[in-house]
Amino acid sequence: MDLDLSPREKELAIRARDFADQVLQPLELITDENGILPDTDYAAVQKQVQEWGFGGINHAKEHGGQGFTFLEQTVIEEQLGRVTNGLWSGVPRPAIVLKHGTQAQIDEFLIPSCQGERRPCVAITEPEAGSDAGAIKATARLDGDHWVLSGVKWFVTSFNRSNFILVQANVDGDPAKSSMFLVDNPTEGMTHLRSPKFMHSFCNDHAELEFNDARVPVDRLLGKVGDGFELTKDWFVEARLQIACHTLGAAIRAAEVANDFAAERRQFGTAIRDFQSIEFKLADMAMQIFAAKSMLYRVAWEIDKGADRKQIHARASALKLYCSEMAGRVIDEAVQILGGRGYMRENPVERLYRDIRVDRIWEGTSEIQRVIMAGQIKKRGLGVYTDWG
Ligand SMILES: Cc1cc2nc3c(=O)[nH]c(=O)nc-3n(C[C@H](O)[C@H](O)[C@H](O)COP(=O)(O)OP(=O)(O)OC[C@H]3O[C@@H](n4cnc5c(N)ncnc54)[C@H](O)[C@@H]3O)c2cc1C
């Protein structure tokens, strides 16, 4: 078994680290103070994304993407996760499900998204349908050569940067006909209700939208009627793996900041790292990062080897759960090691502390990941997590 990164994977990790340091990090405090990344800065980042070769990192070359392996994507996303204020979202990752579109949809939506000319956002969650995505009430009915969509969607991330939306709705109100639609932004009959403020000051907004008989051309159905749940599942799995990468990167940065601080900061006549309580914190932080990174790279390697979709689904839940909770613990300890300075917004560990909280909530809460894992163990045995391969 070869656990070495290839020269290409190492080069991509260094390039992504440089991109995060040089392009995204200078925007952290601006985003934090402004509550969102200003439009002009966002536009400048988009240009840089293309120039540095990070447009559509999750898509095939024939779809306008970079044709990276999953491990290559992982080493890049881990580095992007180091930045605060969700600035990794300045590097758009067009939803993976777009590859299931017709050739016309790929030409019109996916290729321009990878090339930085378009950007999608995803609208699944509703006021009454969060963890229970089966409770979705949004409807779609066919009227001549248009689908007519109605319903309310919440927490639509990056709506303010998007010019089309992947909307999940039930055809004729039937959950068995859950489907996904490509809806232009703006569209007549769709109203942006508001974009509330959240704990983090994020790169982009999270919008609430209302569809009131919004008319969408008939060729904007992604896949077939009834494919909605499976497409959403694929989107969740990809997003969970991405969260694992970002939370790992965030934990590593926080640990580095805390380690440097512990060496410099002197109290009672000695560096605080000489106090065993601080040293042990650093040891525990390093141990948890070590475990998370080993899990993540293993799963990325399995995906590249062609692991089956069900296995990836099962493992993505464990990864998302472990990495997001690990980052919460590690960053909390980093704040503690920095003392009062760790509580200052100008310090990255304070911003990471706020940023990382949502990773235990979105794309399936920690409780839902445990529900999924428990279901997998019951159905397929513990081996899905305890076996190798
Ligand atoms: C900042 C942000 C951005 C988001 N971006 C998007 C987006 O772009 N697109 C999108 O569609 N959605 C998005 N979401 C929605 C997100 O995926 C949901 O918030 C999440 O799935 C949880 O749903 P909920 O908030 O309705 O919580 P609820 O489902 O109401 O859960 C409340 C609590 O009950 C627990 N719970 C629920 N069911 C169970 C169960 N079976 N067993 C045990 N505990 C349970 C939960 O774990 C949680 O602790 C975003 C959310 C946030 C906060």
The ligand as an SDF file (V2000), in Angstrom:
LIG
                    3D

 53 58  0  0  0  0  0  0  0  0999 V2000
  -25.6270   28.7680    7.2140 C   0  0  0  0  0  0  0  0  0  0  0  0
  -26.4680   27.6920    6.6040 C   0  0  0  0  0  0  0  0  0  0  0  0
  -26.3920   27.4690    5.2270 C   0  0  0  0  0  0  0  0  0  0  0  0
  -27.1830   26.4930    4.6400 C   0  0  0  0  0  0  0  0  0  0  0  0
  -27.1430   26.3300    3.2610 N   0  0  0  0  0  0  0  0  0  0  0  0
  -28.0800   25.5410    2.6610 C   0  0  0  0  0  0  0  0  0  0  0  0
  -28.1990   25.5090    1.2400 C   0  0  0  0  0  0  0  0  0  0  0  0
  -27.4200   26.1230    0.5030 O   0  0  0  0  0  0  0  0  0  0  0  0
  -29.2040   24.8000    0.6900 N   0  0  0  0  0  0  0  0  0  0  0  0
  -30.0890   24.0790    1.4520 C   0  0  0  0  0  0  0  0  0  0  0  0
  -30.9760   23.4600    0.8830 O   0  0  0  0  0  0  0  0  0  0  0  0
  -29.9900   24.0670    2.7940 N   0  0  0  0  0  0  0  0  0  0  0  0
  -29.0090   24.7800    3.4200 C   0  0  0  0  0  0  0  0  0  0  0  0
  -28.9080   24.8070    4.7910 N   0  0  0  0  0  0  0  0  0  0  0  0
  -29.8560   24.0200    5.5850 C   0  0  0  0  0  0  0  0  0  0  0  0
  -29.2290   22.9230    6.4270 C   0  0  0  0  0  0  0  0  0  0  0  0
  -28.8460   21.8370    5.6250 O   0  0  0  0  0  0  0  0  0  0  0  0
  -30.2240   22.5740    7.5320 C   0  0  0  0  0  0  0  0  0  0  0  0
  -30.2070   23.6550    8.4500 O   0  0  0  0  0  0  0  0  0  0  0  0
  -29.8930   21.2820    8.2370 C   0  0  0  0  0  0  0  0  0  0  0  0
  -30.0770   20.1710    7.3810 O   0  0  0  0  0  0  0  0  0  0  0  0
  -30.7400   21.0860    9.4990 C   0  0  0  0  0  0  0  0  0  0  0  0
  -32.0940   21.3480    9.2750 O   0  0  0  0  0  0  0  0  0  0  0  0
  -32.8880   22.3380   10.2480 P   0  0  0  0  0  0  0  0  0  0  0  0
  -32.0830   23.5640   10.4210 O   0  0  0  0  0  0  0  0  0  0  0  0
  -34.2580   22.5030    9.7500 O   0  0  0  0  0  0  0  0  0  0  0  0
  -32.9010   21.6130   11.6590 O   0  0  0  0  0  0  0  0  0  0  0  0
  -34.0060   20.5510   12.1510 P   0  0  0  0  0  0  0  0  0  0  0  0
  -34.1510   19.4660   11.1410 O   0  0  0  0  0  0  0  0  0  0  0  0
  -35.2140   21.2710   12.5880 O   0  0  0  0  0  0  0  0  0  0  0  0
  -33.2900   19.9330   13.4250 O   0  0  0  0  0  0  0  0  0  0  0  0
  -33.3460   20.5450   14.7180 C   0  0  0  0  0  0  0  0  0  0  0  0
  -32.6120   19.6240   15.6920 C   0  0  0  0  0  0  0  0  0  0  0  0
  -33.2840   18.3450   15.7430 O   0  0  0  0  0  0  0  0  0  0  0  0
  -32.3540   17.3220   15.4770 C   0  0  0  0  0  0  0  0  0  0  0  0
  -33.0050   16.2250   14.7440 N   0  0  0  0  0  0  0  0  0  0  0  0
  -33.8210   16.3090   13.6600 C   0  0  0  0  0  0  0  0  0  0  0  0
  -34.1720   15.0960   13.2490 N   0  0  0  0  0  0  0  0  0  0  0  0
  -33.5660   14.2050   14.0770 C   0  0  0  0  0  0  0  0  0  0  0  0
  -33.5160   12.7750   14.1690 C   0  0  0  0  0  0  0  0  0  0  0  0
  -34.1460   11.9770   13.2850 N   0  0  0  0  0  0  0  0  0  0  0  0
  -32.7770   12.2180   15.1640 N   0  0  0  0  0  0  0  0  0  0  0  0
  -32.1110   12.9990   16.0490 C   0  0  0  0  0  0  0  0  0  0  0  0
  -32.1020   14.3420   16.0020 N   0  0  0  0  0  0  0  0  0  0  0  0
  -32.8140   14.9410   15.0320 C   0  0  0  0  0  0  0  0  0  0  0  0
  -31.2690   17.9810   14.6250 C   0  0  0  0  0  0  0  0  0  0  0  0
  -30.0520   17.2480   14.6440 O   0  0  0  0  0  0  0  0  0  0  0  0
  -31.1630   19.3300   15.2850 C   0  0  0  0  0  0  0  0  0  0  0  0
  -30.3400   19.2390   16.4130 O   0  0  0  0  0  0  0  0  0  0  0  0
  -28.0680   25.7190    5.4400 C   0  0  0  0  0  0  0  0  0  0  0  0
  -28.1160   25.9440    6.8120 C   0  0  0  0  0  0  0  0  0  0  0  0
  -27.3330   26.9130    7.3980 C   0  0  0  0  0  0  0  0  0  0  0  0
  -27.4190   27.1380    8.8910 C   0  0  0  0  0  0  0  0  0  0  0  0
  1  2  1  0
  2  3  1  0
  2 52  2  0
  3  4  2  0
  4  5  1  0
  4 50  1  0
  5  6  2  0
  6  7  1  0
  6 13  1  0
  7  8  2  0
  7  9  1  0
  9 10  1  0
 10 11  2  0
 10 12  1  0
 12 13  2  0
 13 14  1  0
 14 15  1  0
 14 50  1  0
 15 16  1  0
 16 17  1  0
 16 18  1  0
 18 19  1  0
 18 20  1  0
 20 21  1  0
 20 22  1  0
 22 23  1  0
 23 24  1  0
 24 25  2  0
 24 26  1  0
 24 27  1  0
 27 28  1  0
 28 29  2  0
 28 30  1  0
 28 31  1  0
 31 32  1  0
 32 33  1  0
 33 34  1  0
 33 48  1  0
 34 35  1  0
 35 36  1  0
 35 46  1  0
 36 37  1  0
 36 45  1  0
 37 38  2  0
 38 39  1  0
 39 40  1  0
 39 45  2  0
 40 41  1  0
 40 42  2  0
 42 43  1  0
 43 44  2  0
 44 45  1  0
 46 47  1  0
 46 48  1  0
 48 49  1  0
 50 51  2  0
 51 52  1  0
 52 53  1  0
M  END
$$$$
